[in-house]
């Protein structure tokens, strides 16, 4: 190779390195520019009590959104559950939250128990998972149907939770509310009290398997009651059309050898109507990415129900404008009743 060829080769190499260096610097500048475009935002995400599925979902979703969007810092916030989240979202006390479809629907029209307030400043982002009602009794209790709970002490969830509201709704519909002694206990405490026989039964409204029921099944021989038969015979589904029948598979819990038919509500991811549409869009984009959905399923089996196709399942209130944009881009047709 001549001196001239060596000089040309070195010159070409230098030029290439210069181009690559400028390109890397430009990419870094672009990344910094993207970060600088957004002012840091702090969001609160209303979850639920310790041991509940709301809690698992809020924690993981807050983490996913914050990791994907460095300009968003989302903090999970413990709460009593569905109804408390609904009220907090409505007054902009939290930005995001999980609410049962039934509570969202009844709250919007002012028909929550002893609460005529119309919670209209709450909008839906997506369906998360079906939440079956699970009524746990001891296998040797002699209790085989809801009617056998007359005179018994039943834990129904925290005050203001979707579990407590659904339990009261169900027992009132069957004419049993005044015949039981309800205890307002969170799931973990209910399982602990059940294990030492302080209560006769406990109710959860949550995706399965639930950690509190798992704990109870570990310490005692349990049985899940069939709630569908009583619901169907009494016209419960006609009165509350947001509930639907569902089967909990056999062997979901230790000692549960048969499938159990019950009813379920739908857990909805909701937002305050005051939350910026662009933020809502980015939150949905983070959670419904392939990586986001995989991480959620790894955190809790109930997330296996989440998909783009199921995004609007169980919808009972209008969508947030940011959610309308997201789901339209995903190819879903938005029913007129769900438009803001």
C-alpha positions as CSV (number, residue, x, y, z in Angstrom):
1,X,0.0,0.0,0.0
2,X,1.5,3.4,-1.0
3,X,1.7,6.4,1.4
4,X,-1.1,8.0,-0.6
5,X,-3.4,5.0,0.0
6,X,-2.6,5.0,3.7
7,X,-3.4,8.7,3.9
8,X,-6.7,8.2,2.2
9,X,-7.7,5.3,4.4
10,X,-6.8,7.2,7.6
11,X,-8.8,10.2,6.3
12,X,-11.9,8.0,5.6
13,X,-11.6,6.4,9.0
14,X,-11.4,9.8,10.8
15,X,-14.4,11.0,8.8
16,X,-16.4,7.9,9.8
17,X,-15.6,8.3,13.5
18,X,-16.5,12.0,13.3
19,X,-19.9,11.1,11.8
20,X,-20.6,8.4,14.4
21,X,-19.6,10.7,17.2
22,X,-21.9,13.4,16.0
23,X,-24.7,10.9,15.6
24,X,-24.3,9.6,19.1
25,X,-24.2,13.2,20.5
26,X,-27.2,14.1,18.4
27,X,-29.1,11.0,19.8
28,X,-28.1,12.0,23.3
29,X,-29.3,15.5,22.7
30,X,-32.6,14.2,21.3
31,X,-33.1,12.0,24.4
32,X,-32.4,15.0,26.6
33,X,-34.7,17.2,24.6
34,X,-37.5,14.6,24.9
35,X,-37.0,14.5,28.7
36,X,-36.9,18.3,28.8
37,X,-40.2,18.6,26.8
38,X,-42.2,17.3,29.8
39,X,-42.2,18.9,33.1
40,X,-41.9,16.4,36.0
41,X,-45.4,15.2,37.1
42,X,-46.3,13.5,40.3
43,X,-49.4,11.2,40.3
44,X,-51.1,9.3,43.0
45,X,-52.6,5.8,42.2
46,X,-55.4,4.6,44.5
47,X,-55.0,0.9,45.2
48,X,-56.5,-1.1,48.0
49,X,-55.9,-2.8,51.4
50,X,-52.9,-4.9,52.1
51,X,-53.4,-8.5,50.7
52,X,-55.9,-7.4,48.1
53,X,-55.5,-7.6,44.3
54,X,-56.1,-3.9,43.9
55,X,-52.9,-3.4,45.9
56,X,-50.8,-5.7,43.7
57,X,-52.1,-4.0,40.5
58,X,-51.6,-0.4,41.7
59,X,-48.1,-1.1,42.9
60,X,-47.0,-2.8,39.7
61,X,-48.8,-0.4,37.3
62,X,-47.4,2.7,39.1
63,X,-43.9,1.2,38.7
64,X,-44.4,0.4,35.0
65,X,-45.6,3.9,34.2
66,X,-42.8,5.6,36.1
67,X,-40.1,3.4,34.5
68,X,-41.4,4.0,31.0
69,X,-41.9,7.7,31.4
70,X,-39.1,9.3,33.4
71,X,-41.0,12.6,33.6
72,X,-43.9,10.8,35.5
73,X,-43.5,9.7,39.1
74,X,-46.5,7.6,40.0
75,X,-46.9,6.6,43.7
76,X,-49.3,3.9,44.8
77,X,-51.6,4.9,47.6
78,X,-53.3,2.4,50.0
79,X,-57.0,2.8,50.4
80,X,-60.1,1.0,51.6
81,X,-60.8,-0.1,48.1
82,X,-63.3,0.6,45.2
83,X,-65.7,3.1,46.8
84,X,-62.9,5.1,48.5
85,X,-61.0,5.3,45.2
86,X,-64.2,6.4,43.4
87,X,-64.7,9.3,45.9
88,X,-61.0,10.2,45.9
89,X,-60.9,10.3,42.1
90,X,-64.0,12.5,41.9
91,X,-62.5,15.1,44.2
92,X,-59.1,14.8,42.5
93,X,-57.6,13.4,45.6
94,X,-55.8,10.8,43.5
95,X,-55.2,10.8,39.8
96,X,-55.5,7.1,39.0
97,X,-57.4,4.3,40.8
98,X,-59.1,1.0,40.5
99,X,-62.9,0.9,40.9
100,X,-65.4,-1.9,40.4
101,X,-67.7,-1.4,37.5
102,X,-70.8,-1.7,39.7
103,X,-69.6,1.0,42.1
104,X,-68.6,3.3,39.2
105,X,-72.0,2.8,37.6
106,X,-74.1,3.2,40.8
107,X,-71.9,6.1,42.0
108,X,-72.4,8.0,38.7
109,X,-76.2,7.9,39.1
110,X,-76.2,8.6,42.9
111,X,-77.3,5.1,44.0
112,X,-74.5,4.0,46.3
113,X,-75.8,2.9,49.7
114,X,-76.6,5.9,51.9
115,X,-74.8,8.2,49.5
116,X,-76.8,10.2,47.0
117,X,-73.8,12.0,45.6
118,X,-73.3,11.7,41.8
119,X,-69.7,10.9,41.1
120,X,-69.4,12.2,37.5
121,X,-65.8,13.4,37.5
122,X,-64.4,9.9,37.1
123,X,-63.7,8.2,33.8
124,X,-62.6,4.8,32.7
125,X,-59.2,3.9,31.1
126,X,-59.5,0.1,30.7
127,X,-60.7,-3.2,32.0
128,X,-58.2,-5.0,34.3
129,X,-59.7,-8.3,35.5
130,X,-62.9,-10.0,36.6
131,X,-63.4,-10.0,40.4
132,X,-65.4,-13.0,41.6
133,X,-67.2,-12.9,44.9
134,X,-65.7,-15.6,47.1
135,X,-67.5,-16.5,50.3
136,X,-65.3,-18.7,52.5
137,X,-66.6,-21.0,55.3
138,X,-65.1,-23.9,57.2
139,X,-65.7,-27.3,55.5
140,X,-67.1,-28.7,58.8
141,X,-69.4,-25.7,59.5
142,X,-72.6,-27.2,58.1
143,X,-73.0,-24.1,56.0
144,X,-73.8,-25.0,52.4
145,X,-75.6,-21.9,51.1
146,X,-75.9,-18.2,51.9
147,X,-79.2,-18.8,53.7
148,X,-77.3,-20.9,56.3
149,X,-75.4,-17.8,57.4
150,X,-78.3,-16.6,59.5
151,X,-77.1,-15.7,62.9
152,X,-73.4,-16.0,61.8
153,X,-70.6,-13.4,61.9
154,X,-69.3,-12.6,58.4
155,X,-66.3,-10.4,57.5
156,X,-67.1,-8.5,54.4
157,X,-64.1,-6.2,53.7
158,X,-62.9,-2.8,54.8
159,X,-65.5,0.1,55.2
160,X,-65.9,1.8,51.8
161,X,-64.5,-1.1,49.9
162,X,-66.1,-2.6,46.8
163,X,-66.1,-5.9,48.6
164,X,-68.2,-4.5,51.5
165,X,-70.6,-2.8,49.2
166,X,-71.1,-5.9,47.0
167,X,-71.6,-8.1,50.1
168,X,-74.2,-5.7,51.5
169,X,-75.9,-5.5,48.1
170,X,-76.0,-9.3,47.8
171,X,-77.2,-10.0,51.3
172,X,-79.8,-7.2,51.3
173,X,-81.2,-8.6,48.0
174,X,-81.6,-12.0,49.5
175,X,-83.2,-10.5,52.7
176,X,-80.3,-11.7,54.9
177,X,-78.5,-8.5,55.8
178,X,-80.3,-8.1,59.1
179,X,-79.8,-11.8,59.9
180,X,-76.0,-11.7,59.9
181,X,-73.4,-9.8,61.9
182,X,-71.2,-8.1,59.4
183,X,-67.6,-7.3,60.4
184,X,-65.7,-4.7,58.4
185,X,-62.3,-6.3,58.1
186,X,-59.6,-6.2,55.5
187,X,-58.8,-9.5,53.8
188,X,-55.7,-10.3,55.7
189,X,-57.3,-9.6,59.1
190,X,-60.4,-11.6,58.1
191,X,-58.2,-14.6,57.2
192,X,-56.4,-14.3,60.6
193,X,-59.7,-14.1,62.5
194,X,-61.2,-16.9,60.5
195,X,-58.3,-19.1,61.4
196,X,-58.8,-18.6,65.2
197,X,-62.6,-18.9,64.8
198,X,-63.5,-15.3,65.7
199,X,-65.7,-15.2,62.6
200,X,-67.7,-17.8,60.8
201,X,-67.2,-16.7,57.2
202,X,-65.5,-14.1,55.2
203,X,-66.2,-12.5,51.8
204,X,-63.7,-11.3,49.2
205,X,-64.4,-9.7,45.8
206,X,-61.1,-10.2,44.0
207,X,-59.3,-12.1,41.4
208,X,-58.3,-15.6,42.2
209,X,-56.2,-17.0,43.8
210,X,-56.4,-14.5,46.6
211,X,-53.6,-14.5,49.2
212,X,-56.0,-14.2,52.1
213,X,-58.0,-17.2,51.0
214,X,-54.8,-19.1,50.4
215,X,-53.8,-18.3,54.0
216,X,-57.1,-19.5,55.3
217,X,-56.9,-22.7,53.3
218,X,-53.5,-23.3,54.7
219,X,-54.6,-23.0,58.3
220,X,-58.1,-24.6,58.1
221,X,-60.2,-26.9,55.8
222,X,-62.3,-24.4,53.8
223,X,-65.2,-24.4,51.4
224,X,-66.3,-21.8,48.9
225,X,-70.0,-21.3,48.7
226,X,-71.9,-21.4,45.4
227,X,-73.4,-17.9,45.1
228,X,-74.7,-18.2,41.6
229,X,-77.7,-20.3,42.4
230,X,-79.1,-17.8,45.0
231,X,-78.3,-14.9,42.6
232,X,-80.1,-16.4,39.7
233,X,-83.1,-17.6,41.7
234,X,-83.6,-14.2,43.4
235,X,-83.3,-12.0,40.2
236,X,-80.0,-10.5,41.4
237,X,-78.6,-10.3,37.9
238,X,-81.7,-8.5,36.7
239,X,-81.4,-5.9,39.4
240,X,-77.6,-5.5,39.0
241,X,-76.8,-6.2,35.3
242,X,-73.1,-5.4,35.8
243,X,-72.6,-8.7,37.6
244,X,-72.2,-11.9,35.6
245,X,-71.8,-15.6,36.5
246,X,-68.3,-17.1,36.6
247,X,-66.7,-20.4,37.7
248,X,-63.7,-20.6,40.0
249,X,-61.8,-23.7,38.8
250,X,-61.2,-26.7,41.0
251,X,-58.0,-26.8,43.0
252,X,-57.6,-23.0,43.0
253,X,-57.2,-23.4,46.7
254,X,-56.0,-26.2,48.9
255,X,-58.9,-28.7,49.6
256,X,-61.2,-27.1,46.9
257,X,-61.7,-30.2,44.8
258,X,-64.7,-29.0,42.8
259,X,-65.3,-25.9,40.6
260,X,-67.5,-23.3,42.3
261,X,-70.0,-21.1,40.5
262,X,-70.3,-17.5,41.7
263,X,-70.7,-14.1,40.2
264,X,-68.2,-11.4,39.4
265,X,-67.8,-7.7,39.0
266,X,-65.2,-6.1,36.6
267,X,-62.3,-4.2,38.0
268,X,-61.8,-1.0,36.0
269,X,-58.7,1.2,35.8
270,X,-60.1,4.8,36.2
271,X,-58.8,8.3,36.3
272,X,-59.9,11.7,37.4
273,X,-61.5,13.6,34.5
274,X,-59.1,16.5,35.4
275,X,-56.0,14.4,34.5
276,X,-54.4,15.6,31.3
277,X,-55.2,13.5,28.2
278,X,-51.6,13.2,27.1
279,X,-50.7,11.7,30.5
280,X,-53.5,9.2,30.3
281,X,-52.4,8.2,26.8
282,X,-48.8,7.6,28.0
283,X,-50.0,5.6,31.0
284,X,-52.0,3.3,28.8
285,X,-49.2,3.0,26.4
286,X,-46.8,1.9,29.1
287,X,-49.1,-0.7,30.7
288,X,-50.4,-2.2,27.4
289,X,-47.0,-2.7,25.8
290,X,-45.9,-6.3,25.5
291,X,-43.4,-5.8,28.3
292,X,-46.0,-4.1,30.5
293,X,-48.5,-6.9,30.1
294,X,-45.9,-9.6,30.7
295,X,-44.8,-7.9,33.9
296,X,-48.3,-7.6,35.2
297,X,-49.1,-11.3,34.6
298,X,-45.8,-12.1,36.4
299,X,-46.9,-10.0,39.3
300,X,-50.5,-11.5,39.5
301,X,-52.2,-14.2,37.6
302,X,-55.4,-12.1,37.3
303,X,-53.7,-9.9,34.8
304,X,-53.9,-12.7,32.2
305,X,-57.4,-11.3,31.4
306,X,-55.8,-8.0,30.2
307,X,-55.4,-7.5,26.4
308,X,-56.2,-5.0,23.7
309,X,-59.2,-7.0,22.7
310,X,-60.6,-6.9,26.3
311,X,-59.7,-3.3,26.8
312,X,-63.4,-2.1,27.1
313,X,-64.9,-5.2,28.7
314,X,-67.2,-4.4,31.7
315,X,-67.3,-0.7,30.8
316,X,-70.0,1.1,32.8
317,X,-69.0,4.8,32.6
318,X,-67.6,7.0,29.9
319,X,-63.9,6.8,28.8
320,X,-61.4,9.5,29.4
321,X,-60.5,11.4,26.2
322,X,-56.9,10.1,26.4
323,X,-58.3,6.6,26.6
324,X,-60.5,7.2,23.6
325,X,-57.5,8.2,21.5
326,X,-55.5,5.2,22.7
327,X,-58.2,2.6,22.0
328,X,-59.1,4.1,18.7
329,X,-55.5,3.8,17.6
330,X,-55.6,0.1,18.7
331,X,-58.6,-0.4,16.4
332,X,-61.4,-0.7,18.9
333,X,-64.8,0.7,18.1
334,X,-66.0,3.0,20.9
335,X,-69.7,2.7,21.7
336,X,-71.4,6.1,21.8
337,X,-72.4,5.6,25.5
338,X,-68.7,5.4,26.4
339,X,-67.7,8.7,24.7
340,X,-66.9,11.5,27.1
